[in-house]
Amino acid sequence: MTLLDARNLGKRYTSGGRDVAALDDVSLSLAAGETLGLAGASGSGKSTLARVLTRLVPADGGTVRFDGEDWLALSGSPLRRRRSKMQMVFQDVLGAFNPRATVASVIEDPLRIHAVVPKAERGREVAALLDRVGLPASYAARSIRDVSGGERQRIAIARAIASRPALVVLDEAVSALDVSLREKILELLVALQAERGMAYLFVSHDLAVLAAVSHRIAIMDAGRIVETGPAAEVIGSPQSAAARALVRAVPRLVIEKEDRNAV
């Protein structure tokens, strides 16, 4: 079943007196329970696309249907109610949170805003969410500033899944983590998807990250999607110049491709 269907999206900015097409006639679709990796070099438009889809910035044109509704036509209270079904995890988690907030208040916000559980049950739900992302319930009382980067990313994931979304958009969500933490977070995301049936739109410049989690990969370049296909095919036999450059940027992927060709 198609969960998200975006057609002919456009977004333009003025930068240094020039008109720049951040999104140029972009179309993509995402099935329920699927992970679509969105890759591209810096400035390719992938983060702009993520923000347009999550309604953080307006599109200049095009359509988006999400969970059967005209997503871009929603506003006011109907949009606020339906935001529970599409959540986002950012690279700069601390910048996305109130730095004076506690871990409990960060996770409680979506529970309260979207009335996920009654007030009396929120503490228990926060503890359950922390446990699911591998953190003890005692972390609820900590300031968000007093936890490590890897722990903050786990808290961001707990917050994102608190409203029981159908889709989570992850914008470079593991790029600031070291390799060991990155692998643990990716394993957590894969496990959560298997349990809850969520779809992911996973934005990254790193094809090695996307190879670990994606069913399909779309490649962006200069505001356009220039290639889309099963993850193994895009990585193993890239057709676009942008995809080939991304594969070359990750030596391990190049080696794996050469090994496959030798078989």
CYANA upper distance limits for C-alpha pairs under 8 A (distance plus 0.5 A):
  1 MET  CA     31 ALA  CA      6.06
  1 MET  CA     32 ALA  CA      6.43
  2 THR  CA     29 SER  CA      7.50
  2 THR  CA     30 LEU  CA      6.46
  2 THR  CA     31 ALA  CA      4.78
  2 THR  CA     32 ALA  CA      6.61
  2 THR  CA     67 ASP  CA      8.29
  3 LEU  CA     29 SER  CA      8.14
  3 LEU  CA     30 LEU  CA      6.30
  3 LEU  CA     31 ALA  CA      5.49
  3 LEU  CA     32 ALA  CA      5.61
  3 LEU  CA     65 ARG  CA      8.40
  3 LEU  CA     66 PHE  CA      6.22
  3 LEU  CA     67 ASP  CA      5.53
  3 LEU  CA     68 GLY  CA      7.82
  4 LEU  CA     29 SER  CA      5.93
  4 LEU  CA     30 LEU  CA      5.56
  4 LEU  CA     31 ALA  CA      7.24
  4 LEU  CA     64 VAL  CA      7.64
  4 LEU  CA     65 ARG  CA      6.26
  4 LEU  CA     66 PHE  CA      5.05
  4 LEU  CA     67 ASP  CA      6.97
  5 ASP  CA     27 SER  CA      8.16
  5 ASP  CA     28 LEU  CA      6.58
  5 ASP  CA     29 SER  CA      4.87
  5 ASP  CA     30 LEU  CA      7.06
  5 ASP  CA     64 VAL  CA      6.14
  5 ASP  CA     65 ARG  CA      5.66
  5 ASP  CA     66 PHE  CA      7.02
  6 ALA  CA     26 VAL  CA      8.08
  6 ALA  CA     27 SER  CA      5.66
  6 ALA  CA     28 LEU  CA      5.80
  6 ALA  CA     29 SER  CA      6.64
  6 ALA  CA     62 GLY  CA      8.01
  6 ALA  CA     63 THR  CA      6.23
  6 ALA  CA     64 VAL  CA      4.76
  6 ALA  CA     65 ARG  CA      6.89
  7 ARG  CA     25 ASP  CA      8.01
  7 ARG  CA     26 VAL  CA      6.88
  7 ARG  CA     27 SER  CA      4.81
  7 ARG  CA     28 LEU  CA      7.19
  7 ARG  CA     62 GLY  CA      6.13
  7 ARG  CA     63 THR  CA      5.74
  7 ARG  CA     64 VAL  CA      6.84
  8 ASN  CA     24 ASP  CA      8.06
  8 ASN  CA     25 ASP  CA      4.62
  8 ASN  CA     26 VAL  CA      5.35
  8 ASN  CA     27 SER  CA      5.76
  8 ASN  CA     61 GLY  CA      7.66
  8 ASN  CA     62 GLY  CA      5.17
  8 ASN  CA     63 THR  CA      7.29
  9 LEU  CA     23 LEU  CA      7.02
  9 LEU  CA     24 ASP  CA      7.17
  9 LEU  CA     25 ASP  CA      5.54
  9 LEU  CA     26 VAL  CA      5.31
  9 LEU  CA     27 SER  CA      7.00
  9 LEU  CA     59 ALA  CA      7.18
  9 LEU  CA     60 ASP  CA      7.88
  9 LEU  CA     61 GLY  CA      5.96
  9 LEU  CA     62 GLY  CA      4.68
  9 LEU  CA     63 THR  CA      7.06
 10 GLY  CA     21 ALA  CA      8.01
 10 GLY  CA     22 ALA  CA      8.02
 10 GLY  CA     23 LEU  CA      5.22
 10 GLY  CA     24 ASP  CA      5.51
 10 GLY  CA     25 ASP  CA      5.97
 10 GLY  CA     26 VAL  CA      7.23
 10 GLY  CA     59 ALA  CA      6.54
 10 GLY  CA     60 ASP  CA      5.82
 10 GLY  CA     61 GLY  CA      5.53
 10 GLY  CA     62 GLY  CA      6.83
 11 LYS  CA     21 ALA  CA      6.59
 11 LYS  CA     22 ALA  CA      6.00
 11 LYS  CA     23 LEU  CA      5.28
 11 LYS  CA     24 ASP  CA      7.37
 11 LYS  CA     58 PRO  CA      8.44
 11 LYS  CA     59 ALA  CA      5.95
 11 LYS  CA     60 ASP  CA      5.51
 11 LYS  CA     61 GLY  CA      7.61
 12 ARG  CA     19 ASP  CA      7.25
 12 ARG  CA     20 VAL  CA      5.99
 12 ARG  CA     21 ALA  CA      4.98
 12 ARG  CA     22 ALA  CA      5.96
 12 ARG  CA     23 LEU  CA      7.28
 12 ARG  CA     60 ASP  CA      7.63
 13 TYR  CA     19 ASP  CA      6.36
 13 TYR  CA     20 VAL  CA      5.68
 13 TYR  CA     21 ALA  CA      7.06
 13 TYR  CA     22 ALA  CA      7.33
 14 THR  CA     18 ARG  CA      5.89
 14 THR  CA     19 ASP  CA      5.09
 14 THR  CA     20 VAL  CA      6.42
 15 SER  CA     19 ASP  CA      6.95
 15 SER  CA     20 VAL  CA      7.24
 21 ALA  CA    222 ALA  CA      8.19
 21 ALA  CA    223 GLY  CA      6.72
 22 ALA  CA     43 GLY  CA      8.40
 22 ALA  CA     44 SER  CA      7.83
 22 ALA  CA     45 GLY  CA      5.65
 22 ALA  CA     48 THR  CA      7.30
 22 ALA  CA    222 ALA  CA      7.61
 22 ALA  CA    223 GLY  CA      5.34
 23 LEU  CA     45 GLY  CA      6.52
 23 LEU  CA     48 THR  CA      7.88
 23 LEU  CA     49 LEU  CA      7.47
 23 LEU  CA    222 ALA  CA      8.32
 23 LEU  CA    223 GLY  CA      4.72
 23 LEU  CA    224 ARG  CA      6.75
 24 ASP  CA    223 GLY  CA      5.68
 24 ASP  CA    224 ARG  CA      5.94
 25 ASP  CA     62 GLY  CA      8.23
 25 ASP  CA    224 ARG  CA      7.28
 26 VAL  CA    223 GLY  CA      8.09
 26 VAL  CA    224 ARG  CA      6.27
 26 VAL  CA    225 ILE  CA      6.73
 27 SER  CA    225 ILE  CA      8.06
 30 LEU  CA     34 GLU  CA      7.06
 30 LEU  CA     35 THR  CA      8.14
 30 LEU  CA     36 LEU  CA      7.22
 30 LEU  CA    199 ALA  CA      8.13
 31 ALA  CA    199 ALA  CA      7.63
 32 ALA  CA    166 ALA  CA      7.79
 32 ALA  CA    167 LEU  CA      8.46
 32 ALA  CA    197 GLY  CA      7.83
 32 ALA  CA    198 MET  CA      7.26
 32 ALA  CA    199 ALA  CA      5.96
 33 GLY  CA    166 ALA  CA      8.42
 33 GLY  CA    193 GLN  CA      7.50
 33 GLY  CA    197 GLY  CA      5.34
 33 GLY  CA    198 MET  CA      5.31
 33 GLY  CA    199 ALA  CA      4.65
 33 GLY  CA    200 TYR  CA      7.98
 34 GLU  CA    198 MET  CA      7.92
 34 GLU  CA    199 ALA  CA      5.25
 34 GLU  CA    200 TYR  CA      6.87
 34 GLU  CA    214 SER  CA      8.35
 34 GLU  CA    215 HIS  CA      7.01
 35 THR  CA    199 ALA  CA      6.09
 35 THR  CA    200 TYR  CA      5.04
 35 THR  CA    201 LEU  CA      6.38
 35 THR  CA    202 PHE  CA      7.45
 35 THR  CA    213 VAL  CA      7.42
 35 THR  CA    214 SER  CA      5.41
 35 THR  CA    215 HIS  CA      5.91
 35 THR  CA    216 ARG  CA      7.23
 36 LEU  CA    200 TYR  CA      6.80
 36 LEU  CA    201 LEU  CA      5.55
 36 LEU  CA    202 PHE  CA      6.67
 36 LEU  CA    214 SER  CA      6.09
 36 LEU  CA    215 HIS  CA      6.63
 36 LEU  CA    216 ARG  CA      5.51
 36 LEU  CA    217 ILE  CA      6.05
 36 LEU  CA    218 ALA  CA      7.66
 37 GLY  CA    201 LEU  CA      6.51
 37 GLY  CA    202 PHE  CA      5.22
 37 GLY  CA    203 VAL  CA      6.47
 37 GLY  CA    204 SER  CA      7.85
 37 GLY  CA    210 LEU  CA      6.11
 37 GLY  CA    213 VAL  CA      8.40
 37 GLY  CA    214 SER  CA      5.92
 37 GLY  CA    215 HIS  CA      8.12
 37 GLY  CA    216 ARG  CA      6.66
 37 GLY  CA    217 ILE  CA      4.95
 37 GLY  CA    218 ALA  CA      6.63
 38 LEU  CA     46 LYS  CA      7.17
 38 LEU  CA    201 LEU  CA      7.48
 38 LEU  CA    202 PHE  CA      6.39
 38 LEU  CA    203 VAL  CA      5.17
 38 LEU  CA    204 SER  CA      6.76
 38 LEU  CA    210 LEU  CA      8.50
 38 LEU  CA    217 ILE  CA      6.37
 38 LEU  CA    218 ALA  CA      5.49
 38 LEU  CA    219 ILE  CA      6.53
 38 LEU  CA    220 MET  CA      7.72
 39 ALA  CA     46 LYS  CA      7.51
 39 ALA  CA    203 VAL  CA      6.59
 39 ALA  CA    204 SER  CA      5.73
 39 ALA  CA    205 HIS  CA      5.63
 39 ALA  CA    206 ASP  CA      7.57
 39 ALA  CA    207 LEU  CA      7.43
 39 ALA  CA    210 LEU  CA      8.44
 39 ALA  CA    217 ILE  CA      7.67
 39 ALA  CA    218 ALA  CA      6.75
 39 ALA  CA    219 ILE  CA      5.43
 39 ALA  CA    220 MET  CA      6.60
 40 GLY  CA     44 SER  CA      6.16
 40 GLY  CA     45 GLY  CA      8.32
 40 GLY  CA     46 LYS  CA      7.19
 40 GLY  CA    204 SER  CA      7.67
 40 GLY  CA    205 HIS  CA      5.75
 40 GLY  CA    219 ILE  CA      6.16
 40 GLY  CA    220 MET  CA      5.40
 40 GLY  CA    221 ASP  CA      6.64
 40 GLY  CA    242 ALA  CA      7.74
 40 GLY  CA    243 ALA  CA      8.28
 40 GLY  CA    246 LEU  CA      7.87
 41 ALA  CA    205 HIS  CA      6.25
 41 ALA  CA    220 MET  CA      8.25
 41 ALA  CA    221 ASP  CA      7.68
 41 ALA  CA    242 ALA  CA      8.46
 41 ALA  CA    246 LEU  CA      8.10
 42 SER  CA    205 HIS  CA      7.82
 43 GLY  CA    222 ALA  CA      7.67
 44 SER  CA    220 MET  CA      6.22
 44 SER  CA    221 ASP  CA      5.17
 44 SER  CA    222 ALA  CA      5.23
 44 SER  CA    223 GLY  CA      5.90
 44 SER  CA    224 ARG  CA      8.18
 45 GLY  CA     49 LEU  CA      6.65
 45 GLY  CA    220 MET  CA      7.32
 45 GLY  CA    221 ASP  CA      7.72
 45 GLY  CA    222 ALA  CA      7.16
 45 GLY  CA    223 GLY  CA      5.32
 45 GLY  CA    224 ARG  CA      8.05
 46 LYS  CA     50 ALA  CA      6.84
 46 LYS  CA    203 VAL  CA      7.20
 46 LYS  CA    220 MET  CA      7.05
 46 LYS  CA    223 GLY  CA      8.19
 47 SER  CA     51 ARG  CA      6.76
 47 SER  CA    171 ASP  CA      7.08
 47 SER  CA    203 VAL  CA      7.63
 48 THR  CA     52 VAL  CA      6.63
 48 THR  CA     57 VAL  CA      8.45
 49 LEU  CA     53 LEU  CA      6.66
 50 ALA  CA     54 THR  CA      6.77
 50 ALA  CA    169 VAL  CA      7.40
 50 ALA  CA    171 ASP  CA      7.62
 50 ALA  CA    203 VAL  CA      8.15
 51 ARG  CA     55 ARG  CA      6.51
 51 ARG  CA     56 LEU  CA      5.48
 51 ARG  CA     57 VAL  CA      6.18
 52 VAL  CA     56 LEU  CA      6.51
 52 VAL  CA     57 VAL  CA      5.62
 52 VAL  CA     58 PRO  CA      6.28
 52 VAL  CA     59 ALA  CA      6.37
 53 LEU  CA     64 VAL  CA      8.06
 54 THR  CA     86 MET  CA      7.47
 54 THR  CA     87 GLN  CA      8.00
 54 THR  CA     88 MET  CA      7.98
 54 THR  CA    169 VAL  CA      8.34
 55 ARG  CA     72 LEU  CA      8.08
 63 THR  CA     70 ASP  CA      7.97
 63 THR  CA     71 TRP  CA      8.35
 63 THR  CA     72 LEU  CA      7.22
 64 VAL  CA     70 ASP  CA      6.61
 64 VAL  CA     71 TRP  CA      6.00
 64 VAL  CA     72 LEU  CA      6.58
 65 ARG  CA     69 GLU  CA      5.71
 65 ARG  CA     70 ASP  CA      5.22
 65 ARG  CA     71 TRP  CA      5.82
 65 ARG  CA     72 LEU  CA      8.29
 66 PHE  CA     70 ASP  CA      7.13
 66 PHE  CA     71 TRP  CA      6.14
 70 ASP  CA     74 LEU  CA      7.43
 74 LEU  CA     78 PRO  CA      6.74
 74 LEU  CA     79 LEU  CA      5.59
 75 SER  CA     79 LEU  CA      5.33
 75 SER  CA     80 ARG  CA      8.10
 76 GLY  CA     80 ARG  CA      6.90
 77 SER  CA     81 ARG  CA      6.57
 78 PRO  CA     82 ARG  CA      6.81
 79 LEU  CA     83 ARG  CA      6.54
 80 ARG  CA     84 SER  CA      8.09
 81 ARG  CA    114 HIS  CA      7.18
 82 ARG  CA     86 MET  CA      8.08
 83 ARG  CA     87 GLN  CA      7.48
 84 SER  CA    110 PRO  CA      8.11
 84 SER  CA    114 HIS  CA      6.94
 84 SER  CA    163 SER  CA      5.84
 84 SER  CA    164 ARG  CA      7.62
 84 SER  CA    165 PRO  CA      6.33
 85 LYS  CA    163 SER  CA      7.59
 85 LYS  CA    164 ARG  CA      7.28
 85 LYS  CA    165 PRO  CA      4.40
 85 LYS  CA    166 ALA  CA      5.62
 85 LYS  CA    167 LEU  CA      6.83
 86 MET  CA    165 PRO  CA      6.01
 86 MET  CA    166 ALA  CA      6.76
 86 MET  CA    167 LEU  CA      5.38
 86 MET  CA    168 VAL  CA      6.26
 86 MET  CA    169 VAL  CA      7.92
 87 GLN  CA    160 ALA  CA      5.99
 87 GLN  CA    161 ILE  CA      8.13
 87 GLN  CA    165 PRO  CA      7.02
 87 GLN  CA    167 LEU  CA      6.99
 87 GLN  CA    168 VAL  CA      5.34
 87 GLN  CA    169 VAL  CA      6.68
 88 MET  CA    160 ALA  CA      6.88
 88 MET  CA    168 VAL  CA      5.96
 88 MET  CA    169 VAL  CA      5.08
 88 MET  CA    170 LEU  CA      6.23
 88 MET  CA    171 ASP  CA      8.03
 89 VAL  CA     93 VAL  CA      8.03
 89 VAL  CA    156 ALA  CA      6.76
 89 VAL  CA    157 ILE  CA      7.16
 89 VAL  CA    160 ALA  CA      7.25
 89 VAL  CA    168 VAL  CA      7.85
 89 VAL  CA    169 VAL  CA      6.78
 89 VAL  CA    170 LEU  CA      5.27
 89 VAL  CA    171 ASP  CA      6.77
 89 VAL  CA    173 ALA  CA      6.65
 90 PHE  CA     96 ALA  CA      7.73
 90 PHE  CA    170 LEU  CA      6.68
 90 PHE  CA    171 ASP  CA      5.65
 90 PHE  CA    172 GLU  CA      7.11
 90 PHE  CA    173 ALA  CA      5.85
 91 GLN  CA    171 ASP  CA      6.58
 91 GLN  CA    172 GLU  CA      5.61
 91 GLN  CA    173 ALA  CA      4.90
 91 GLN  CA    174 VAL  CA      7.18
 91 GLN  CA    175 SER  CA      7.39
 91 GLN  CA    176 ALA  CA      7.33
 92 ASP  CA     96 ALA  CA      6.96
 92 ASP  CA    173 ALA  CA      8.46
 93 VAL  CA     97 PHE  CA      6.94
 93 VAL  CA    152 ARG  CA      7.17
 93 VAL  CA    153 GLN  CA      7.04
 93 VAL  CA    156 ALA  CA      7.30
 94 LEU  CA     98 ASN  CA      7.97
 94 LEU  CA     99 PRO  CA      7.00
 94 LEU  CA    144 ILE  CA      8.11
 94 LEU  CA    145 ARG  CA      8.01
 94 LEU  CA    152 ARG  CA      7.97
 95 GLY  CA     99 PRO  CA      8.12
 97 PHE  CA    101 ALA  CA      7.92
 97 PHE  CA    106 VAL  CA      7.80
 97 PHE  CA    144 ILE  CA      8.47
 99 PRO  CA    143 SER  CA      8.20
 99 PRO  CA    144 ILE  CA      6.62
 99 PRO  CA    145 ARG  CA      6.42
100 ARG  CA    143 SER  CA      7.05
100 ARG  CA    144 ILE  CA      7.44
100 ARG  CA    145 ARG  CA      7.76
101 ALA  CA    105 SER  CA      6.76
101 ALA  CA    106 VAL  CA      7.06
101 ALA  CA    143 SER  CA      6.38
101 ALA  CA    144 ILE  CA      6.44
102 THR  CA    106 VAL  CA      6.85
102 THR  CA    140 ALA  CA      7.27
102 THR  CA    141 ALA  CA      6.58
102 THR  CA    142 ARG  CA      5.96
102 THR  CA    143 SER  CA      4.72
102 THR  CA    144 ILE  CA      5.84
103 VAL  CA    107 ILE  CA      6.94
103 VAL  CA    139 TYR  CA      7.13
103 VAL  CA    140 ALA  CA      5.32
103 VAL  CA    141 ALA  CA      6.84
103 VAL  CA    142 ARG  CA      6.31
103 VAL  CA    143 SER  CA      6.50
103 VAL  CA    144 ILE  CA      5.92
103 VAL  CA    155 ILE  CA      7.82
104 ALA  CA    108 GLU  CA      6.39
104 ALA  CA    123 GLY  CA      8.34
104 ALA  CA    126 VAL  CA      7.06
104 ALA  CA    139 TYR  CA      8.34
104 ALA  CA    140 ALA  CA      4.87
104 ALA  CA    141 ALA  CA      6.79
104 ALA  CA    142 ARG  CA      8.36
105 SER  CA    109 ASP  CA      6.55
106 VAL  CA    159 ARG  CA      7.36
107 ILE  CA    111 LEU  CA      7.71
107 ILE  CA    126 VAL  CA      6.86
107 ILE  CA    155 ILE  CA      7.92
107 ILE  CA    158 ALA  CA      7.27
107 ILE  CA    159 ARG  CA      5.17
107 ILE  CA    162 ALA  CA      7.58
108 GLU  CA    112 ARG  CA      6.56
108 GLU  CA    122 ARG  CA      7.17
108 GLU  CA    126 VAL  CA      7.18
108 GLU  CA    159 ARG  CA      8.27
109 ASP  CA    113 ILE  CA      6.43
110 PRO  CA    114 HIS  CA      6.18
110 PRO  CA    115 ALA  CA      8.21
110 PRO  CA    116 VAL  CA      8.14
110 PRO  CA    159 ARG  CA      7.49
110 PRO  CA    162 ALA  CA      6.95
110 PRO  CA    163 SER  CA      6.40
111 LEU  CA    115 ALA  CA      6.04
111 LEU  CA    116 VAL  CA      5.39
111 LEU  CA    117 VAL  CA      6.82
111 LEU  CA    122 ARG  CA      7.51
111 LEU  CA    162 ALA  CA      6.88
111 LEU  CA    163 SER  CA      6.73
112 ARG  CA    116 VAL  CA      7.30
112 ARG  CA    117 VAL  CA      8.15
112 ARG  CA    119 LYS  CA      7.90
114 HIS  CA    163 SER  CA      7.27
116 VAL  CA    162 ALA  CA      8.36
116 VAL  CA    163 SER  CA      6.72
117 VAL  CA    121 GLU  CA      6.69
117 VAL  CA    122 ARG  CA      6.87
117 VAL  CA    125 GLU  CA      8.36
118 PRO  CA    122 ARG  CA      7.14
121 GLU  CA    125 GLU  CA      6.71
122 ARG  CA    126 VAL  CA      6.55
123 GLY  CA    127 ALA  CA      6.81
124 ARG  CA    128 ALA  CA      6.71
125 GLU  CA    129 LEU  CA      6.64
126 VAL  CA    130 LEU  CA      6.65
126 VAL  CA    137 ALA  CA      8.23
126 VAL  CA    140 ALA  CA      7.96
127 ALA  CA    131 ASP  CA      6.63
127 ALA  CA    136 PRO  CA      8.03
127 ALA  CA    137 ALA  CA      5.24
127 ALA  CA    140 ALA  CA      7.84
128 ALA  CA    132 ARG  CA      6.68
128 ALA  CA    137 ALA  CA      8.16
129 LEU  CA    133 VAL  CA      6.99
129 LEU  CA    158 ALA  CA      6.07
129 LEU  CA    162 ALA  CA      7.65
130 LEU  CA    134 GLY  CA      6.83
130 LEU  CA    135 LEU  CA      5.54
130 LEU  CA    136 PRO  CA      6.78
130 LEU  CA    137 ALA  CA      6.59
130 LEU  CA    139 TYR  CA      8.41
130 LEU  CA    155 ILE  CA      7.58
130 LEU  CA    158 ALA  CA      6.93
131 ASP  CA    135 LEU  CA      5.68
131 ASP  CA    136 PRO  CA      6.31
131 ASP  CA    137 ALA  CA      7.12
132 ARG  CA    158 ALA  CA      8.26
133 VAL  CA    154 ARG  CA      6.29
133 VAL  CA    155 ILE  CA      7.94
133 VAL  CA    157 ILE  CA      7.99
133 VAL  CA    158 ALA  CA      6.92
133 VAL  CA    188 LEU  CA      7.54
134 GLY  CA    154 ARG  CA      8.19
135 LEU  CA    139 TYR  CA      7.49
135 LEU  CA    151 GLU  CA      8.19
135 LEU  CA    154 ARG  CA      8.41
138 SER  CA    142 ARG  CA      8.25
142 ARG  CA    146 ASP  CA      7.00
142 ARG  CA    147 VAL  CA      8.07
143 SER  CA    147 VAL  CA      7.85
144 ILE  CA    152 ARG  CA      7.65
147 VAL  CA    151 GLU  CA      6.45
147 VAL  CA    152 ARG  CA      6.75
148 SER  CA    152 ARG  CA      6.59
149 GLY  CA    153 GLN  CA      6.80
149 GLY  CA    177 LEU  CA      7.78
150 GLY  CA    154 ARG  CA      6.95
150 GLY  CA    177 LEU  CA      7.12
150 GLY  CA    181 LEU  CA      6.92
151 GLU  CA    155 ILE  CA      6.74
152 ARG  CA    156 ALA  CA      6.60
153 GLN  CA    157 ILE  CA      6.77
153 GLN  CA    173 ALA  CA      8.13
153 GLN  CA    174 VAL  CA      8.47
154 ARG  CA    158 ALA  CA      6.71
154 ARG  CA    185 ILE  CA      7.86
155 ILE  CA    159 ARG  CA      6.64
156 ALA  CA    160 ALA  CA      6.63
157 ILE  CA    161 ILE  CA      6.73
158 ALA  CA    162 ALA  CA      6.51
159 ARG  CA    163 SER  CA      8.21
160 ALA  CA    164 ARG  CA      8.46
160 ALA  CA    165 PRO  CA      8.12
160 ALA  CA    168 VAL  CA      7.61
161 ILE  CA    165 PRO  CA      6.62
161 ILE  CA    168 VAL  CA      8.41
165 PRO  CA    198 MET  CA      7.30
166 ALA  CA    197 GLY  CA      8.01
166 ALA  CA    198 MET  CA      5.44
166 ALA  CA    199 ALA  CA      6.61
167 LEU  CA    198 MET  CA      6.05
167 LEU  CA    199 ALA  CA      5.16
167 LEU  CA    200 TYR  CA      6.12
167 LEU  CA    201 LEU  CA      7.95
168 VAL  CA    198 MET  CA      7.65
168 VAL  CA    199 ALA  CA      6.86
168 VAL  CA    200 TYR  CA      5.48
168 VAL  CA    201 LEU  CA      6.95
169 VAL  CA    200 TYR  CA      6.25
169 VAL  CA    201 LEU  CA      5.24
169 VAL  CA    202 PHE  CA      6.56
169 VAL  CA    203 VAL  CA      8.12
170 LEU  CA    200 TYR  CA      7.70
170 LEU  CA    201 LEU  CA      6.70
170 LEU  CA    202 PHE  CA      5.38
170 LEU  CA    203 VAL  CA      6.37
171 ASP  CA    202 PHE  CA      6.90
171 ASP  CA    203 VAL  CA      5.26
171 ASP  CA    204 SER  CA      7.20
172 GLU  CA    202 PHE  CA      8.05
172 GLU  CA    203 VAL  CA      6.03
172 GLU  CA    204 SER  CA      5.43
172 GLU  CA    205 HIS  CA      8.10
173 ALA  CA    203 VAL  CA      8.36
173 ALA  CA    204 SER  CA      8.44
174 VAL  CA    182 ARG  CA      6.19
174 VAL  CA    185 ILE  CA      7.94
175 SER  CA    182 ARG  CA      8.21
175 SER  CA    204 SER  CA      8.15
177 LEU  CA    181 LEU  CA      6.45
177 LEU  CA    182 ARG  CA      6.08
178 ASP  CA    182 ARG  CA      6.47
179 VAL  CA    183 GLU  CA      6.77
180 SER  CA    184 LYS  CA      7.00
181 LEU  CA    185 ILE  CA      6.72
182 ARG  CA    186 LEU  CA      6.66
183 GLU  CA    187 GLU  CA      6.63
184 LYS  CA    188 LEU  CA      6.68
185 ILE  CA    189 LEU  CA      6.71
186 LEU  CA    190 VAL  CA      6.75
186 LEU  CA    212 ALA  CA      7.99
186 LEU  CA    213 VAL  CA      7.54
187 GLU  CA    191 ALA  CA      6.71
188 LEU  CA    192 LEU  CA      6.61
189 LEU  CA    193 GLN  CA      6.64
190 VAL  CA    194 ALA  CA      6.84
190 VAL  CA    213 VAL  CA      7.14
191 ALA  CA    195 GLU  CA      6.79
192 LEU  CA    196 ARG  CA      6.43
192 LEU  CA    197 GLY  CA      8.31
192 LEU  CA    198 MET  CA      8.32
193 GLN  CA    197 GLY  CA      5.60
193 GLN  CA    198 MET  CA      5.65
193 GLN  CA    199 ALA  CA      7.58
194 ALA  CA    198 MET  CA      8.33
202 PHE  CA    210 LEU  CA      7.80
202 PHE  CA    214 SER  CA      8.30
204 SER  CA    209 VAL  CA      7.91
204 SER  CA    210 LEU  CA      7.56
205 HIS  CA    246 LEU  CA      8.14
206 ASP  CA    210 LEU  CA      7.18
206 ASP  CA    246 LEU  CA      7.91
206 ASP  CA    250 VAL  CA      8.04
207 LEU  CA    211 ALA  CA      6.37
207 LEU  CA    235 ILE  CA      8.14
207 LEU  CA    246 LEU  CA      7.22
207 LEU  CA    247 VAL  CA      7.26
207 LEU  CA    250 VAL  CA      7.69
208 ALA  CA    212 ALA  CA      7.07
208 ALA  CA    250 VAL  CA      7.33
208 ALA  CA    253 LEU  CA      7.44
209 VAL  CA    213 VAL  CA      7.49
210 LEU  CA    214 SER  CA      5.90
210 LEU  CA    217 ILE  CA      8.03
210 LEU  CA    231 ALA  CA      8.43
211 ALA  CA    231 ALA  CA      6.84
211 ALA  CA    232 ALA  CA      7.96
211 ALA  CA    235 ILE  CA      8.27
214 SER  CA    231 ALA  CA      6.70
215 HIS  CA    230 PRO  CA      6.54
215 HIS  CA    231 ALA  CA      6.15
216 ARG  CA    228 THR  CA      7.68
216 ARG  CA    229 GLY  CA      5.98
216 ARG  CA    230 PRO  CA      4.70
216 ARG  CA    231 ALA  CA      5.03
217 ILE  CA    228 THR  CA      6.20
217 ILE  CA    229 GLY  CA      6.27
217 ILE  CA    230 PRO  CA      6.70
217 ILE  CA    231 ALA  CA      5.62
217 ILE  CA    234 VAL  CA      7.27
218 ALA  CA    225 ILE  CA      7.04
218 ALA  CA    226 VAL  CA      8.11
218 ALA  CA    227 GLU  CA      6.18
218 ALA  CA    228 THR  CA      4.74
218 ALA  CA    229 GLY  CA      7.22
219 ILE  CA    225 ILE  CA      6.07
219 ILE  CA    226 VAL  CA      6.27
219 ILE  CA    227 GLU  CA      5.66
219 ILE  CA    228 THR  CA      6.82
219 ILE  CA    242 ALA  CA      7.66
219 ILE  CA    243 ALA  CA      6.78
220 MET  CA    224 ARG  CA      5.88
220 MET  CA    225 ILE  CA      4.87
220 MET  CA    226 VAL  CA      6.30
220 MET  CA    227 GLU  CA      7.93
220 MET  CA    242 ALA  CA      8.04
221 ASP  CA    225 ILE  CA      6.92
221 ASP  CA    226 VAL  CA      7.03
221 ASP  CA    242 ALA  CA      6.92
226 VAL  CA    240 SER  CA      7.17
226 VAL  CA    242 ALA  CA      8.36
227 GLU  CA    234 VAL  CA      8.32
227 GLU  CA    239 GLN  CA      7.67
227 GLU  CA    240 SER  CA      6.91
227 GLU  CA    243 ALA  CA      8.10
228 THR  CA    234 VAL  CA      7.65
229 GLY  CA    233 GLU  CA      6.95
229 GLY  CA    234 VAL  CA      6.34
230 PRO  CA    234 VAL  CA      6.79
231 ALA  CA    235 ILE  CA      6.67
232 ALA  CA    236 GLY  CA      6.14
233 GLU  CA    237 SER  CA      5.93
233 GLU  CA    238 PRO  CA      7.50
234 VAL  CA    238 PRO  CA      5.23
234 VAL  CA    239 GLN  CA      7.84
234 VAL  CA    243 ALA  CA      7.86
235 ILE  CA    243 ALA  CA      8.18
235 ILE  CA    247 VAL  CA      7.01
235 ILE  CA    253 LEU  CA      7.92
235 ILE  CA    257 LYS  CA      8.38
236 GLY  CA    257 LYS  CA      6.00
238 PRO  CA    243 ALA  CA      6.03
238 PRO  CA    244 ARG  CA      6.02
238 PRO  CA    247 VAL  CA      8.43
239 GLN  CA    243 ALA  CA      7.39
239 GLN  CA    244 ARG  CA      7.66
240 SER  CA    244 ARG  CA      6.78
241 ALA  CA    245 ALA  CA      6.69
242 ALA  CA    246 LEU  CA      6.88
243 ALA  CA    247 VAL  CA      6.73
244 ARG  CA    248 ARG  CA      6.70
245 ALA  CA    249 ALA  CA      6.76
246 LEU  CA    250 VAL  CA      7.42
247 VAL  CA    251 PRO  CA      8.08
247 VAL  CA    253 LEU  CA      6.73
247 VAL  CA    254 VAL  CA      6.83
248 ARG  CA    253 LEU  CA      8.06
248 ARG  CA    254 VAL  CA      6.60
250 VAL  CA    254 VAL  CA      7.24
251 PRO  CA    255 ILE  CA      6.74
252 ARG  CA    256 GLU  CA      6.63
253 LEU  CA    257 LYS  CA      6.61
254 VAL  CA    258 GLU  CA      6.75
255 ILE  CA    259 ASP  CA      6.65
256 GLU  CA    260 ARG  CA      6.73
257 LYS  CA    261 ASN  CA      6.79
258 GLU  CA    262 ALA  CA      6.75
259 ASP  CA    263 VAL  CA      7.10
